[in-house]
């Protein structure tokens, strides 16, 4: 059975959005790597719970306004934040050896 053209168009849009998400995440992690280096140099902790709390609230509000499940947005942010903190901890460890 041949795939309907409308389905192919929708899938193409999804593929383009997935590519955009990857590029956006790469840019976000580029910025957070710089933050990690700065935090290591200034001997600041990898995590900032107060900022993380503000970010959760901000993204939940944005998600709700965009008709996206705020719980999903929070889980997504948590996943990214955990990865960022890991990178910050690794950066701190790398700087400790220098």
Order of alpha helices (4+ residues) and beta strands (2+ residues): alpha-alpha-alpha
